[in-house]
Amino acid sequence: MEKVTYYATTGGLSLEHMVRYGKFNMRVKHFHKEYEIFYILEGERLFFFDNRNFVASKGDLILVDSNLIHMTKSVSDDDTGHNRIILYVTKEQMEAFDHQYPTLKLVRFFSQHYGIYHLNPRQQEQFMNLYYLFKEECKAKRKNYKQAVELAVCSYFLNLTRDLDKSSLESPLLPEDGKYRHVYEIADYLSENCDKNISLEDLSSRFFLSKYYICRVFKEVTGYTTSEYINIYRIQKAKRLLEETDHSISNIAEMVGYGSMTHFEKIFKTYMTVSPLKYRKTLNIVTHTNTPTNP
């Protein structure tokens, strides 16, 4: 069961406060353009990114970079729930901040500093002050309230760039037993070789493990099946190629490991909700819209 305590959105910024009761595992295995600033008020969560598991607890701040492949789930079967606030920032809004204040370099900051941070009491108070201001401005809707919210968020990010200490970063769960060690090794291999055809038989032979064991522990630790993990890395790579190159869609399908265009289009649409062709057309529309015209 879950309860949305608060939700508001303005421009490229959204704020969501939710309480979940009991065990909860994120159903969607995903990456997305939005940035997430995830703060835990109560409870704890298990996060999976960079092929590793991390535990976040009360008072922790989780920075999720744009397009970061990640999952979150309960730490244990007897989880009693968690209370969290998430600030969502669109890619366009983050780029707008960088355009307005180029020395902040927020896009680069998030790409280099995503992870789980243990906040001290002053830093926890700073986040909650932002939360209360966001709520108050969106409720009162006084003159220029949208700008007030944007400035408050940008000011908060300025403090993050000054204040976050990498020594407060949470370390990944150590592979103390074979389960974590095996899964981390397999995840590393799959992410580095996602464009190859890798079967369970291949993994079993390479890592000297049974297919049943690989299926069970990989899903248990990561939240993904091995085929889902390969597909999501392939689609992320395809998305990047569609954005940054002029390769044909059929060539991109081959480059990321799909022998069938039909299969590629189906999997791409599963994760991106649109076909590769429509995704590329959307990029072209955005590019032309943002291109200044001569007077």
TORKOL-4160 file (C-alpha; in steps of 0.2 Angstrom, whole numbers, padded with zeros to 4 digits, m for minus):
295
<pt num="1" X="0000" Y="0000" Z="0000"/>
<pt num="2" X="0006" Y="0018" Z="m0004"/>
<pt num="3" X="0000" Y="0035" Z="0000"/>
<pt num="4" X="0005" Y="0051" Z="m0010"/>
<pt num="5" X="0007" Y="0064" Z="0003"/>
<pt num="6" X="0011" Y="0078" Z="m0009"/>
<pt num="7" X="0014" Y="0081" Z="m0028"/>
<pt num="8" X="0017" Y="0097" Z="m0038"/>
<pt num="9" X="0025" Y="0101" Z="m0054"/>
<pt num="10" X="0030" Y="0117" Z="m0062"/>
<pt num="11" X="0039" Y="0119" Z="m0078"/>
<pt num="12" X="0053" Y="0106" Z="m0078"/>
<pt num="13" X="0052" Y="0103" Z="m0060"/>
<pt num="14" X="0041" Y="0090" Z="m0050"/>
<pt num="15" X="0041" Y="0086" Z="m0032"/>
<pt num="16" X="0033" Y="0070" Z="m0025"/>
<pt num="17" X="0032" Y="0064" Z="m0007"/>
<pt num="18" X="0026" Y="0046" Z="m0004"/>
<pt num="19" X="0025" Y="0034" Z="0010"/>
<pt num="20" X="0025" Y="0016" Z="0006"/>
<pt num="21" X="0019" Y="0002" Z="0018"/>
<pt num="22" X="0028" Y="m0015" Z="0018"/>
<pt num="23" X="0039" Y="m0023" Z="0005"/>
<pt num="24" X="0040" Y="m0014" Z="m0012"/>
<pt num="25" X="0051" Y="m0017" Z="m0027"/>
<pt num="26" X="0051" Y="m0005" Z="m0042"/>
<pt num="27" X="0042" Y="m0014" Z="m0056"/>
<pt num="28" X="0050" Y="m0004" Z="m0070"/>
<pt num="29" X="0068" Y="m0008" Z="m0075"/>
<pt num="30" X="0073" Y="0008" Z="m0082"/>
<pt num="31" X="0083" Y="0023" Z="m0087"/>
<pt num="32" X="0076" Y="0040" Z="m0091"/>
<pt num="33" X="0080" Y="0057" Z="m0096"/>
<pt num="34" X="0075" Y="0065" Z="m0079"/>
<pt num="35" X="0087" Y="0068" Z="m0065"/>
<pt num="36" X="0081" Y="0062" Z="m0048"/>
<pt num="37" X="0085" Y="0069" Z="m0031"/>
<pt num="38" X="0079" Y="0056" Z="m0019"/>
<pt num="39" X="0078" Y="0059" Z="0000"/>
<pt num="40" X="0074" Y="0046" Z="0013"/>
<pt num="41" X="0064" Y="0052" Z="0028"/>
<pt num="42" X="0061" Y="0035" Z="0036"/>
<pt num="43" X="0066" Y="0017" Z="0032"/>
<pt num="44" X="0079" Y="0010" Z="0020"/>
<pt num="45" X="0080" Y="0005" Z="0001"/>
<pt num="46" X="0092" Y="m0006" Z="m0009"/>
<pt num="47" X="0098" Y="0003" Z="m0025"/>
<pt num="48" X="0106" Y="m0006" Z="m0040"/>
<pt num="49" X="0117" Y="0004" Z="m0052"/>
<pt num="50" X="0134" Y="0003" Z="m0059"/>
<pt num="51" X="0132" Y="m0016" Z="m0058"/>
<pt num="52" X="0132" Y="m0015" Z="m0039"/>
<pt num="53" X="0120" Y="m0015" Z="m0024"/>
<pt num="54" X="0120" Y="0000" Z="m0012"/>
<pt num="55" X="0109" Y="0002" Z="0004"/>
<pt num="56" X="0102" Y="0019" Z="0007"/>
<pt num="57" X="0094" Y="0024" Z="0024"/>
<pt num="58" X="0086" Y="0038" Z="0034"/>
<pt num="59" X="0094" Y="0054" Z="0031"/>
<pt num="60" X="0102" Y="0049" Z="0014"/>
<pt num="61" X="0101" Y="0058" Z="m0002"/>
<pt num="62" X="0102" Y="0049" Z="m0018"/>
<pt num="63" X="0107" Y="0058" Z="m0034"/>
<pt num="64" X="0102" Y="0049" Z="m0050"/>
<pt num="65" X="0110" Y="0055" Z="m0066"/>
<pt num="66" X="0100" Y="0056" Z="m0082"/>
<pt num="67" X="0100" Y="0040" Z="m0091"/>
<pt num="68" X="0107" Y="0030" Z="m0077"/>
<pt num="69" X="0102" Y="0012" Z="m0077"/>
<pt num="70" X="0095" Y="0009" Z="m0060"/>
<pt num="71" X="0083" Y="m0001" Z="m0049"/>
<pt num="72" X="0077" Y="0001" Z="m0031"/>
<pt num="73" X="0069" Y="m0012" Z="m0020"/>
<pt num="74" X="0066" Y="m0018" Z="m0002"/>
<pt num="75" X="0081" Y="m0023" Z="0008"/>
<pt num="76" X="0073" Y="m0038" Z="0015"/>
<pt num="77" X="0057" Y="m0048" Z="0014"/>
<pt num="78" X="0051" Y="m0041" Z="0031"/>
<pt num="79" X="0053" Y="m0023" Z="0026"/>
<pt num="80" X="0040" Y="m0012" Z="0035"/>
<pt num="81" X="0040" Y="0002" Z="0022"/>
<pt num="82" X="0049" Y="0019" Z="0018"/>
<pt num="83" X="0045" Y="0037" Z="0018"/>
<pt num="84" X="0053" Y="0047" Z="0004"/>
<pt num="85" X="0053" Y="0063" Z="m0006"/>
<pt num="86" X="0059" Y="0064" Z="m0024"/>
<pt num="87" X="0063" Y="0080" Z="m0034"/>
<pt num="88" X="0062" Y="0077" Z="m0052"/>
<pt num="89" X="0071" Y="0088" Z="m0064"/>
<pt num="90" X="0070" Y="0086" Z="m0083"/>
<pt num="91" X="0085" Y="0086" Z="m0094"/>
<pt num="92" X="0079" Y="0102" Z="m0103"/>
<pt num="93" X="0077" Y="0111" Z="m0086"/>
<pt num="94" X="0095" Y="0105" Z="m0080"/>
<pt num="95" X="0102" Y="0111" Z="m0097"/>
<pt num="96" X="0093" Y="0128" Z="m0094"/>
<pt num="97" X="0101" Y="0130" Z="m0077"/>
<pt num="98" X="0118" Y="0127" Z="m0086"/>
<pt num="99" X="0114" Y="0140" Z="m0099"/>
<pt num="100" X="0108" Y="0153" Z="m0086"/>
<pt num="101" X="0123" Y="0149" Z="m0074"/>
<pt num="102" X="0137" Y="0141" Z="m0085"/>
<pt num="103" X="0150" Y="0140" Z="m0071"/>
<pt num="104" X="0139" Y="0129" Z="m0061"/>
<pt num="105" X="0140" Y="0115" Z="m0074"/>
<pt num="106" X="0126" Y="0105" Z="m0066"/>
<pt num="107" X="0125" Y="0092" Z="m0080"/>
<pt num="108" X="0143" Y="0088" Z="m0078"/>
<pt num="109" X="0141" Y="0088" Z="m0059"/>
<pt num="110" X="0127" Y="0075" Z="m0059"/>
<pt num="111" X="0137" Y="0064" Z="m0071"/>
<pt num="112" X="0152" Y="0064" Z="m0060"/>
<pt num="113" X="0143" Y="0064" Z="m0043"/>
<pt num="114" X="0128" Y="0052" Z="m0044"/>
<pt num="115" X="0126" Y="0040" Z="m0029"/>
<pt num="116" X="0121" Y="0039" Z="m0011"/>
<pt num="117" X="0126" Y="0052" Z="0001"/>
<pt num="118" X="0125" Y="0052" Z="0020"/>
<pt num="119" X="0119" Y="0069" Z="0024"/>
<pt num="120" X="0124" Y="0078" Z="0040"/>
<pt num="121" X="0110" Y="0087" Z="0050"/>
<pt num="122" X="0113" Y="0104" Z="0042"/>
<pt num="123" X="0112" Y="0096" Z="0025"/>
<pt num="124" X="0096" Y="0087" Z="0029"/>
<pt num="125" X="0088" Y="0103" Z="0035"/>
<pt num="126" X="0093" Y="0111" Z="0018"/>
<pt num="127" X="0084" Y="0098" Z="0008"/>
<pt num="128" X="0068" Y="0100" Z="0019"/>
<pt num="129" X="0069" Y="0119" Z="0018"/>
<pt num="130" X="0068" Y="0117" Z="m0001"/>
<pt num="131" X="0054" Y="0105" Z="0001"/>
<pt num="132" X="0044" Y="0117" Z="0011"/>
<pt num="133" X="0047" Y="0131" Z="0000"/>
<pt num="134" X="0042" Y="0121" Z="m0016"/>
<pt num="135" X="0026" Y="0117" Z="m0007"/>
<pt num="136" X="0022" Y="0134" Z="m0001"/>
<pt num="137" X="0025" Y="0143" Z="m0017"/>
<pt num="138" X="0015" Y="0130" Z="m0027"/>
<pt num="139" X="0001" Y="0132" Z="m0015"/>
<pt num="140" X="0000" Y="0151" Z="m0014"/>
<pt num="141" X="0004" Y="0154" Z="m0032"/>
<pt num="142" X="0010" Y="0172" Z="m0029"/>
<pt num="143" X="0017" Y="0182" Z="m0043"/>
<pt num="144" X="0032" Y="0174" Z="m0051"/>
<pt num="145" X="0030" Y="0158" Z="m0040"/>
<pt num="146" X="0037" Y="0147" Z="m0054"/>
<pt num="147" X="0053" Y="0158" Z="m0055"/>
<pt num="148" X="0054" Y="0157" Z="m0036"/>
<pt num="149" X="0054" Y="0138" Z="m0036"/>
<pt num="150" X="0067" Y="0138" Z="m0050"/>
<pt num="151" X="0078" Y="0149" Z="m0041"/>
<pt num="152" X="0077" Y="0139" Z="m0025"/>
<pt num="153" X="0081" Y="0123" Z="m0034"/>
<pt num="154" X="0096" Y="0131" Z="m0043"/>
<pt num="155" X="0102" Y="0138" Z="m0026"/>
<pt num="156" X="0100" Y="0121" Z="m0018"/>
<pt num="157" X="0111" Y="0114" Z="m0032"/>
<pt num="158" X="0124" Y="0127" Z="m0030"/>
<pt num="159" X="0125" Y="0122" Z="m0012"/>
<pt num="160" X="0127" Y="0104" Z="m0017"/>
<pt num="161" X="0141" Y="0107" Z="m0029"/>
<pt num="162" X="0150" Y="0116" Z="m0015"/>
<pt num="163" X="0145" Y="0105" Z="0000"/>
<pt num="164" X="0144" Y="0087" Z="m0005"/>
<pt num="165" X="0159" Y="0077" Z="0001"/>
<pt num="166" X="0163" Y="0061" Z="m0009"/>
<pt num="167" X="0169" Y="0054" Z="0008"/>
<pt num="168" X="0151" Y="0053" Z="0013"/>
<pt num="169" X="0147" Y="0042" Z="m0002"/>
<pt num="170" X="0139" Y="0025" Z="0002"/>
<pt num="171" X="0150" Y="0010" Z="m0004"/>
<pt num="172" X="0143" Y="m0005" Z="m0013"/>
<pt num="173" X="0138" Y="m0020" Z="m0003"/>
<pt num="174" X="0154" Y="m0031" Z="m0002"/>
<pt num="175" X="0154" Y="m0048" Z="m0011"/>
<pt num="176" X="0157" Y="m0056" Z="0006"/>
<pt num="177" X="0148" Y="m0072" Z="m0001"/>
<pt num="178" X="0149" Y="m0080" Z="m0018"/>
<pt num="179" X="0132" Y="m0074" Z="m0023"/>
<pt num="180" X="0137" Y="m0055" Z="m0024"/>
<pt num="181" X="0154" Y="m0059" Z="m0031"/>
<pt num="182" X="0146" Y="m0070" Z="m0045"/>
<pt num="183" X="0132" Y="m0057" Z="m0049"/>
<pt num="184" X="0144" Y="m0042" Z="m0050"/>
<pt num="185" X="0156" Y="m0052" Z="m0061"/>
<pt num="186" X="0141" Y="m0057" Z="m0073"/>
<pt num="187" X="0134" Y="m0039" Z="m0073"/>
<pt num="188" X="0151" Y="m0032" Z="m0077"/>
<pt num="189" X="0153" Y="m0044" Z="m0092"/>
<pt num="190" X="0135" Y="m0042" Z="m0098"/>
<pt num="191" X="0136" Y="m0023" Z="m0098"/>
<pt num="192" X="0153" Y="m0023" Z="m0107"/>
<pt num="193" X="0148" Y="m0036" Z="m0120"/>
<pt num="194" X="0129" Y="m0031" Z="m0122"/>
<pt num="195" X="0131" Y="m0031" Z="m0141"/>
<pt num="196" X="0136" Y="m0049" Z="m0142"/>
<pt num="197" X="0124" Y="m0064" Z="m0142"/>
<pt num="198" X="0126" Y="m0071" Z="m0124"/>
<pt num="199" X="0116" Y="m0086" Z="m0119"/>
<pt num="200" X="0113" Y="m0093" Z="m0102"/>
<pt num="201" X="0124" Y="m0108" Z="m0108"/>
<pt num="202" X="0138" Y="m0095" Z="m0112"/>
<pt num="203" X="0137" Y="m0088" Z="m0095"/>
<pt num="204" X="0136" Y="m0105" Z="m0087"/>
<pt num="205" X="0152" Y="m0110" Z="m0096"/>
<pt num="206" X="0161" Y="m0094" Z="m0093"/>
<pt num="207" X="0158" Y="m0093" Z="m0075"/>
<pt num="208" X="0157" Y="m0111" Z="m0070"/>
<pt num="209" X="0140" Y="m0109" Z="m0063"/>
<pt num="210" X="0124" Y="m0118" Z="m0066"/>
<pt num="211" X="0110" Y="m0110" Z="m0077"/>
<pt num="212" X="0098" Y="m0111" Z="m0063"/>
<pt num="213" X="0109" Y="m0103" Z="m0051"/>
<pt num="214" X="0113" Y="m0089" Z="m0062"/>
<pt num="215" X="0095" Y="m0085" Z="m0066"/>
<pt num="216" X="0090" Y="m0086" Z="m0047"/>
<pt num="217" X="0104" Y="m0075" Z="m0040"/>
<pt num="218" X="0105" Y="m0062" Z="m0054"/>
<pt num="219" X="0087" Y="m0058" Z="m0052"/>
<pt num="220" X="0088" Y="m0059" Z="m0033"/>
<pt num="221" X="0102" Y="m0046" Z="m0032"/>
<pt num="222" X="0099" Y="m0035" Z="m0047"/>
<pt num="223" X="0080" Y="m0036" Z="m0050"/>
<pt num="224" X="0083" Y="m0040" Z="m0068"/>
<pt num="225" X="0084" Y="m0056" Z="m0078"/>
<pt num="226" X="0100" Y="m0058" Z="m0088"/>
<pt num="227" X="0091" Y="m0055" Z="m0104"/>
<pt num="228" X="0083" Y="m0039" Z="m0098"/>
<pt num="229" X="0100" Y="m0033" Z="m0092"/>
<pt num="230" X="0107" Y="m0036" Z="m0110"/>
<pt num="231" X="0092" Y="m0027" Z="m0118"/>
<pt num="232" X="0092" Y="m0012" Z="m0107"/>
<pt num="233" X="0110" Y="m0009" Z="m0110"/>
<pt num="234" X="0108" Y="m0012" Z="m0129"/>
<pt num="235" X="0093" Y="0001" Z="m0130"/>
<pt num="236" X="0103" Y="0014" Z="m0120"/>
<pt num="237" X="0117" Y="0012" Z="m0132"/>
<pt num="238" X="0105" Y="0013" Z="m0147"/>
<pt num="239" X="0097" Y="0028" Z="m0140"/>
<pt num="240" X="0114" Y="0036" Z="m0139"/>
<pt num="241" X="0118" Y="0032" Z="m0157"/>
<pt num="242" X="0101" Y="0039" Z="m0163"/>
<pt num="243" X="0105" Y="0055" Z="m0154"/>
<pt num="244" X="0123" Y="0057" Z="m0159"/>
<pt num="245" X="0126" Y="0049" Z="m0176"/>
<pt num="246" X="0118" Y="0048" Z="m0193"/>
<pt num="247" X="0119" Y="0029" Z="m0194"/>
<pt num="248" X="0103" Y="0021" Z="m0201"/>
<pt num="249" X="0091" Y="0012" Z="m0189"/>
<pt num="250" X="0095" Y="m0005" Z="m0197"/>
<pt num="251" X="0114" Y="m0002" Z="m0195"/>
<pt num="252" X="0111" Y="0004" Z="m0177"/>
<pt num="253" X="0101" Y="m0012" Z="m0174"/>
<pt num="254" X="0116" Y="m0023" Z="m0179"/>
<pt num="255" X="0128" Y="m0012" Z="m0170"/>
<pt num="256" X="0119" Y="m0015" Z="m0153"/>
<pt num="257" X="0117" Y="m0034" Z="m0156"/>
<pt num="258" X="0100" Y="m0036" Z="m0164"/>
<pt num="259" X="0099" Y="m0047" Z="m0180"/>
<pt num="260" X="0081" Y="m0043" Z="m0183"/>
<pt num="261" X="0074" Y="m0025" Z="m0186"/>
<pt num="262" X="0057" Y="m0031" Z="m0180"/>
<pt num="263" X="0064" Y="m0037" Z="m0163"/>
<pt num="264" X="0075" Y="m0021" Z="m0161"/>
<pt num="265" X="0060" Y="m0010" Z="m0164"/>
<pt num="266" X="0049" Y="m0020" Z="m0152"/>
<pt num="267" X="0062" Y="m0020" Z="m0138"/>
<pt num="268" X="0066" Y="m0001" Z="m0141"/>
<pt num="269" X="0048" Y="0003" Z="m0140"/>
<pt num="270" X="0046" Y="m0007" Z="m0124"/>
<pt num="271" X="0059" Y="0004" Z="m0115"/>
<pt num="272" X="0057" Y="0021" Z="m0124"/>
<pt num="273" X="0038" Y="0020" Z="m0128"/>
<pt num="274" X="0041" Y="0025" Z="m0146"/>
<pt num="275" X="0049" Y="0017" Z="m0161"/>
<pt num="276" X="0067" Y="0021" Z="m0165"/>
<pt num="277" X="0061" Y="0031" Z="m0181"/>
<pt num="278" X="0049" Y="0041" Z="m0171"/>
<pt num="279" X="0062" Y="0044" Z="m0157"/>
<pt num="280" X="0074" Y="0051" Z="m0170"/>
<pt num="281" X="0061" Y="0062" Z="m0178"/>
<pt num="282" X="0057" Y="0069" Z="m0161"/>
<pt num="283" X="0076" Y="0073" Z="m0159"/>
<pt num="284" X="0075" Y="0082" Z="m0176"/>
<pt num="285" X="0060" Y="0092" Z="m0171"/>
<pt num="286" X="0068" Y="0098" Z="m0155"/>
<pt num="287" X="0084" Y="0102" Z="m0164"/>
<pt num="288" X="0075" Y="0113" Z="m0177"/>
<pt num="289" X="0065" Y="0121" Z="m0163"/>
<pt num="290" X="0080" Y="0126" Z="m0153"/>
<pt num="291" X="0090" Y="0132" Z="m0169"/>
<pt num="292" X="0090" Y="0152" Z="m0169"/>
<pt num="293" X="0084" Y="0159" Z="m0185"/>
<pt num="294" X="0092" Y="0174" Z="m0194"/>
<pt num="295" X="0083" Y="0190" Z="m0192"/>
